[in-house]
């Protein structure tokens, strides 16, 4: 039996775009930073997933997202667009 290969997660960006990559090194940092798993995308400090306000299961773990079509490994593009639009208000 072959071991499963971990999926490759990529965040693509261009220089000049205000993106900061933040490494979460341990469980204490996960709690302190309210880290719900990798990958977490935040805009102005708020998670783009609209279903996270009540969550407190901070951990060093891979994250999945529940969207209309099922469970996926990345945030819904609509969430990111909405978060970006709302950030300018």
SVG drawing of the C-alpha trace seen along z (x, -y; Angstrom):
<svg xmlns="http://www.w3.org/2000/svg" viewBox="-26 -53 33 55">
<polyline fill="none" stroke="black" stroke-width="0.4" points="0.0,0.0 1.4,-3.4 1.3,-6.3 -1.0,-9.1 0.7,-12.2 -0.3,-15.4 -2.1,-17.8 -0.2,-20.8 -1.7,-24.1 -0.6,-27.1 -1.4,-30.8 -0.6,-32.7 0.1,-36.5 1.9,-39.3 4.4,-41.7 2.6,-44.9 -0.6,-43.1 -1.3,-43.5 -1.0,-39.9 0.9,-38.6 1.7,-35.0 1.5,-34.1 3.1,-30.9 1.3,-29.4 4.1,-27.5 2.3,-25.7 -1.0,-25.1 -0.6,-28.1 -0.2,-30.4 -3.2,-28.7 -5.4,-29.6 -3.9,-33.1 -4.4,-33.8 -7.9,-32.1 -6.5,-29.8 -9.2,-27.4 -6.8,-25.4 -4.8,-25.7 -5.7,-27.3 -7.3,-30.3 -7.9,-33.4 -8.7,-36.7 -9.4,-40.2 -8.8,-43.0 -8.4,-40.4 -11.8,-38.7 -12.1,-35.1 -13.7,-35.1 -15.9,-32.1 -19.1,-33.6 -19.7,-30.6 -16.8,-31.1 -18.1,-33.6 -19.1,-31.0 -16.2,-28.5 -13.4,-28.0 -11.8,-24.8 -8.4,-26.4 -5.8,-23.9 -2.8,-23.0 -4.8,-21.1 -5.9,-21.1 -9.1,-22.9 -12.1,-22.1 -15.1,-24.3 -18.7,-23.5 -20.2,-25.2 -23.4,-24.8 -21.9,-21.9 -20.3,-20.0 -17.0,-19.9 -14.0,-21.5 -10.4,-22.4 -10.5,-26.1 -12.7,-29.0 -15.5,-29.8 -14.4,-32.4 -17.6,-34.4 -16.7,-34.7 -13.3,-36.2 -15.0,-38.7 -17.6,-39.6 -14.9,-40.1 -12.9,-42.4 -15.9,-44.4 -17.0,-44.9 -13.4,-45.8 -13.7,-49.1 -16.8,-50.2"/>
</svg>
